[in-house]
Every structure is written in C-alpha cells, then in structure tokens.
Amino acid sequence: MSVTTKEIAEICNVSRTTVTRALYGKGRISEETKKYILDTADRLGYQPDLLARSLVKGRSMTIGVVLCDLKNMYFPKVIDAMEKIAREHEYILNITLHDNNAETEKNIIRQLAGHRIDGLILDLASDVDSDYSYLKDYSFPVIIIGGKKMEEYPYVGNNEFEAAKYAANKIAEYHYESLYFVFPELNGKDQNSFGGHRQRLKGAKSAAETQKLQFDVLGSDDYVPKAVSIVKSTKKKTAFLCSGDLYAGYIMMEMAEHGLTAGVDYGIMGFDHLDLMGMFPRKLTTIENNIPSVGTRSIELLLDLIAKKKVEKTIYIPHSFIEGETL
C-alpha cells in the first residue's frame, strides 16, 4: 500500500498542509523544506490518490481533447500550449483523435463522459450541426476549436475565410493571373469534414473572383505532379495557395527537380508558418495563424466555464502575413 501524506508529514515532522504544499506546488513553503518532503515522498514511493482528490474537489481534474489528427504541426502546437495551462491548474489532458469520422468522434466523447471529464475541447469532425445534438445530453462545458463554429458553444480559432481571402488578395498584388488552391483531402469521400480548410477555399475563391484571377482547386493526392504539369504547360503567371505549409514544401521540392524555382517560375504561399520550412533555400511566403494562442485561449476559456464564469462566445485569433521569397 502506498505511503500517505499523513505518514510523510510524521516522518518529516511537518503538517499535512505543508506536505500538500510541497507535493502540489501551492502556497508558501521554503525550498529546503519542499526538497526534503519531495525527496522523502520519492524515496517512499508516494503515489497521489487522484480518485480521492476528485471526490473531495467534486471534479475529475481531467479535460477531454478530441482532435482530427496529428499529421501536421497545427494540433501538436495547440496541445503543447494547452498542456502548459492545464498543468498550472493541476489538470491533465485526455487527448484522442477522431480521424474526421463523426461516428468515431461520438463514441470517443461517450467514453470520455464515462471517465467524468470536467470539460471538452473539440475540433469538429463534421460541418453538420445536427450531428452534434447529442452534446446537449452531457453536463460538462464544451469549447469548439479549429475551422467551424456552432452557435450553441463558445469557439476559439482563426477566421479562416478572412485569412485565405487576405492571402489570395496578397497573391493578386504580385500580378499573378491564375490561382490554384491546394488541399489534397478536399476531394475525399466525406464532404462534411475539414471545415477550416473548406473555409479557406471559400475565402480564396471569393478574393480570386474579385481580383479576376483564373481559379481552380488541387484537391486530391496527385496535387504535386499536377502542379508541376500546370506550370510547365501554361503561359499564365501562376500561383498556388496551399492550405498548409507542408503541401507547399512538397510542391517546391518536386518543382526543383524539374528546374523550376518558387518566386521565379511560379508563386507559392502556405499556411501555418512552420519552423521546418526554414530548411528550404527560399523562404516561404505564408500566413501565421498564431497557433499557440488557439491552445492557450481555448483552455483558459474552458477553465472559466468549469468555474462557472461568463466567457466570450467567439474568440478569433488574428492571422498575420509572413513575407518570404516565393511570390
């Protein structure tokens, strides 16, 4: 049986309150006493009784986070920012992935509810509001992040429509004649998924129409060879707006194999401002989504809801333009 805080207090000749302060980093305590208590707890194999603590607090101290996937760096950055805030408030994150399947998502949330989560942060698998009527059956608060909002729940994310519209207008400033929006999942089976990317598509198309740009979409897995073929065959000044820096990176690598240079033979722009794009010889022009702020603001909002505080209904994290050498 694990040693208790009472026994640690007796061994260290301090109060249980002092032991609690040392173990959970709360309240005033000298560094010397804190180190002595933590060393003693570690030596005796102390394990906190989280169930007992949750019963006392009336909370599980667990937050459910349900996302689409971790294939690009958007959600890892969001999670990293969330985790820092959660840890400060003694919460742990239960992170799961729905892979853009609404039924899988529903089952995951049901299981999380069985673990008595205190709140849920959700990136929607479906754009159809009626797919989420079941959320009303749960008593915990819900925050929506990512691409699509639902009127019933607070939202934290980027205004994807306006960000892509801004990006396409910026491309037009460089006197391009043709614009291709790139996201290889758009032509997939489920047309109700990827709400954020579809909002970007709408924003880019809106700007292209206003700017009188020829507009098309590369929405399948063969987007890279298609992009190369377009540039090699057209006489029009052509640019690609990629709904993710990684897609831009793959296009740039293949173009280079064919002797084509970004910013010279074609234009290209991304989303996300990923650090790893610094490996390319030409700096990618991109949109900065301020991703960590999405994670920070969403979990702060959820913690306020758990504490039954009034919160903002919609928080848009501002985007910014990162000028590079590829337009």
C-alpha positions in Angstrom: 0.0 0.0 0.0 1.3 3.5 -0.9 2.5 5.8 1.8 0.0 8.5 2.8 0.5 12.3 3.2 -0.1 11.8 6.9 2.8 9.4 7.1 5.1 11.7 5.1 4.1 14.6 7.5 5.0 12.5 10.5 8.3 11.3 9.0 9.3 14.9 8.0 7.9 16.4 11.3 5.7 18.9 9.4 2.0 19.4 9.0 -0.1 17.7 6.3 -0.8 21.1 4.9 3.0 21.7 4.4 3.2 18.3 2.7 0.4 19.2 0.3 2.0 22.5 -0.5 5.3 20.7 -1.4 3.6 18.0 -3.4 1.3 20.2 -5.5 3.4 23.4 -5.6 0.7 25.5 -3.8 1.2 28.0 -1.0 4.3 29.3 0.7 7.0 26.9 1.7 10.8 27.1 1.9 12.8 25.5 -0.9 14.7 23.5 1.7 11.6 22.0 3.3 10.0 21.4 -0.1 13.0 19.5 -1.3 13.2 17.4 1.9 9.5 16.5 1.6 9.7 15.7 -2.1 12.8 13.5 -1.6 11.1 11.7 1.2 8.0 11.1 -0.9 10.0 9.8 -3.8 12.1 7.5 -1.6 8.9 6.0 -0.1 7.2 5.6 -3.4 4.3 8.1 -2.7 1.5 8.0 -5.3 -1.3 10.6 -5.2 -4.8 9.2 -4.7 -6.4 11.1 -7.7 -9.8 9.5 -7.1 -9.9 10.6 -3.5 -8.8 14.1 -4.6 -11.5 14.3 -7.3 -14.2 13.2 -4.8 -13.1 16.0 -2.4 -13.0 18.6 -5.1 -16.1 17.3 -6.9 -14.1 17.3 -10.1 -12.0 14.6 -12.0 -9.3 17.2 -12.9 -9.4 15.8 -16.4 -10.1 17.6 -19.7 -11.0 15.8 -22.8 -9.4 17.0 -26.0 -10.8 15.5 -29.3 -9.0 16.4 -32.5 -8.9 15.2 -36.1 -5.3 14.0 -36.3 -1.7 15.0 -35.7 -0.5 14.8 -39.3 0.7 18.3 -39.4 2.1 20.7 -36.8 -1.1 22.7 -36.1 -2.6 20.4 -33.4 0.7 19.5 -31.8 1.4 23.2 -31.2 -2.2 23.6 -29.9 -1.7 20.7 -27.5 1.6 22.0 -26.3 0.1 25.3 -25.4 -2.9 23.7 -23.7 -0.8 21.4 -21.6 1.2 24.2 -20.0 -2.0 25.9 -18.8 -3.6 22.6 -17.8 -0.6 21.7 -15.7 -0.6 25.1 -13.9 -4.2 24.3 -12.8 -3.5 20.7 -11.8 -5.4 19.3 -14.8 -4.4 16.5 -17.1 -5.5 16.3 -20.8 -7.1 13.1 -22.2 -6.2 13.5 -25.9 -7.9 11.4 -28.6 -8.3 11.5 -32.4 -11.5 11.1 -34.4 -9.7 11.0 -37.9 -12.6 13.1 -39.3 -15.1 10.4 -38.6 -18.2 11.7 -36.9 -19.3 8.3 -35.5 -15.9 7.7 -34.1 -15.9 11.1 -32.6 -19.3 10.5 -30.9 -18.1 7.2 -29.4 -14.9 8.8 -28.1 -16.9 11.6 -26.4 -19.2 9.0 -24.9 -16.2 7.2 -23.4 -14.7 10.5 -22.1 -18.0 11.2 -20.4 -17.8 7.9 -18.7 -14.4 9.0 -17.3 -16.2 12.0 -15.9 -14.2 14.7 -17.6 -14.7 18.2 -16.3 -14.8 19.8 -19.8 -14.3 19.1 -23.5 -12.2 20.8 -26.2 -13.4 19.7 -29.6 -12.3 20.0 -33.2 -15.4 19.1 -35.2 -15.3 16.0 -37.4 -18.4 17.2 -39.3 -19.7 20.5 -40.6 -23.3 19.4 -40.0 -24.6 20.9 -36.7 -27.3 18.3 -36.3 -24.5 15.6 -36.0 -23.9 17.2 -32.5 -27.3 17.3 -31.0 -26.1 14.6 -28.5 -23.7 17.0 -26.9 -26.7 18.6 -25.1 -27.1 15.3 -23.1 -23.8 16.0 -21.3 -23.4 18.4 -18.4 -19.7 19.3 -18.9 -18.9 22.5 -20.9 -17.7 22.3 -24.5 -15.3 24.6 -26.4 -15.1 24.3 -30.2 -11.7 25.0 -31.8 -10.5 24.8 -35.4 -12.4 25.6 -38.5 -16.1 25.6 -37.9 -18.3 27.3 -35.2 -21.5 26.1 -33.7 -23.9 28.7 -32.3 -24.5 26.7 -29.1 -20.9 26.6 -28.0 -18.0 29.0 -27.5 -15.4 29.0 -30.2 -11.7 29.7 -30.4 -9.8 29.7 -33.7 -8.8 31.7 -36.7 -11.2 33.4 -39.1 -10.1 31.0 -41.9 -12.3 32.6 -44.6 -10.8 36.1 -44.0 -7.2 34.7 -43.7 -7.4 33.0 -47.1 -9.2 35.9 -48.6 -6.3 38.1 -47.4 -3.7 35.6 -48.8 -5.4 35.5 -52.2 -5.5 39.3 -52.4 -1.9 39.4 -51.5 -1.1 37.0 -54.3 -3.0 39.2 -56.7 -0.8 42.2 -55.7 2.1 40.3 -57.3 0.3 40.3 -60.6 -0.5 36.6 -60.9 -3.1 35.6 -63.4 -4.0 32.1 -62.2 -4.5 30.8 -58.6 -4.8 27.2 -57.5 -6.0 26.4 -54.0 -4.2 23.3 -52.7 -5.5 20.8 -50.1 -5.3 17.2 -51.1 -8.2 16.0 -48.9 -10.9 18.2 -50.4 -12.0 15.6 -53.0 -12.2 12.8 -50.4 -15.3 10.7 -49.6 -16.5 12.8 -46.7 -17.5 16.3 -47.9 -18.6 17.3 -44.4 -15.1 17.2 -42.9 -12.1 19.6 -42.9 -14.3 22.7 -42.1 -11.4 25.0 -41.6 -9.8 24.1 -44.9 -13.1 24.5 -46.7 -13.5 28.0 -45.2 -10.1 28.8 -46.6 -11.2 27.6 -50.0 -14.2 29.8 -49.9 -12.1 32.8 -48.8 -9.6 32.3 -51.6 -12.3 31.8 -54.2 -14.0 35.0 -53.1 -10.9 37.0 -53.5 -10.0 35.4 -56.8 -13.4 36.3 -58.2 -13.0 39.9 -57.1 -9.5 40.1 -58.5 -10.5 38.4 -61.7 -8.0 35.6 -61.3 -8.4 32.3 -63.0 -9.2 30.0 -60.1 -9.1 26.2 -59.6 -8.5 23.6 -56.9 -6.0 20.8 -56.5 -7.9 18.7 -54.0 -6.5 15.1 -54.4 -3.4 13.2 -53.6 -1.8 13.8 -57.0 -1.6 17.6 -56.4 2.2 17.6 -56.7 2.6 16.3 -60.3 -0.5 18.3 -61.3 1.1 21.5 -60.0 4.3 20.7 -62.0 2.3 20.0 -65.1 0.4 23.2 -64.8 3.5 25.4 -64.5 5.3 23.6 -67.4 2.3 23.9 -69.7 0.8 27.3 -69.0 1.9 30.7 -70.3 0.0 32.5 -67.5 1.7 33.7 -64.4 0.6 31.1 -61.9 0.5 30.8 -58.1 -0.5 28.2 -55.6 -2.2 28.9 -52.2 -1.6 25.8 -50.1 -3.8 25.2 -47.1 -0.7 24.1 -45.1 3.0 24.8 -45.4 3.8 21.1 -45.8 1.9 20.9 -49.1 3.8 23.9 -50.3 7.0 22.2 -49.3 6.2 19.1 -51.3 5.4 21.1 -54.4 8.6 23.2 -54.1 10.7 20.1 -53.8 9.2 18.5 -56.9 9.4 21.7 -58.8 13.1 22.0 -58.0 13.6 18.5 -59.5 12.2 19.9 -62.8 14.4 23.0 -62.6 11.5 25.3 -61.6 12.1 27.9 -58.8 9.5 29.4 -56.4 9.1 33.1 -56.8 10.7 32.9 -60.3 8.8 30.4 -62.4 5.7 30.2 -60.3 4.4 31.6 -57.0 3.5 29.7 -53.9 2.1 30.6 -50.5 1.3 28.5 -47.4 -0.5 28.5 -44.1 0.8 27.8 -40.6 4.4 29.3 -40.7 6.1 26.1 -39.7 9.7 26.3 -38.4 10.8 23.3 -40.6 10.2 25.3 -43.7 13.4 27.1 -42.9 15.2 24.1 -44.5 14.2 25.3 -48.0 16.6 27.6 -49.9 13.9 30.2 -50.4 11.9 31.5 -47.5 8.2 30.5 -47.9 5.6 33.3 -48.0 2.9 32.2 -45.6 0.1 33.0 -43.2 0.9 32.9 -39.5 -2.1 31.6 -37.5 -0.6 32.2 -34.1 -1.4 28.6 -33.3 -0.2 28.5 -29.6 -2.7 31.3 -28.9 -5.5 29.0 -30.1 -4.5 26.4 -27.5 -3.9 28.9 -24.7 -7.2 30.8 -25.2 -9.3 27.7 -25.6 -8.2 26.0 -22.4 -8.4 29.3 -20.5 -11.9 29.7 -21.7 -12.8 26.1 -20.7 -11.4 26.6 -17.3 -13.5 29.7 -16.8 -16.6 27.7 -17.9 -15.7 24.9 -15.4 -15.5 27.6 -12.8 -18.9 28.9 -14.0 -17.7 32.2 -15.1 -19.1 34.2 -18.0 -17.0 33.9 -21.2 -16.7 35.4 -24.7 -18.8 33.4 -27.2 -16.3 33.8 -30.1 -12.6 34.4 -30.0 -10.8 34.9 -33.3 -7.0 34.6 -33.1 -5.6 37.1 -35.6 -3.5 36.0 -38.5 -0.5 37.8 -39.9 1.3 37.8 -43.2 4.9 36.4 -43.3 6.7 37.8 -46.3 9.1 35.4 -48.0 10.7 34.9 -51.4 8.2 32.6 -53.1 5.8 35.1 -54.7 
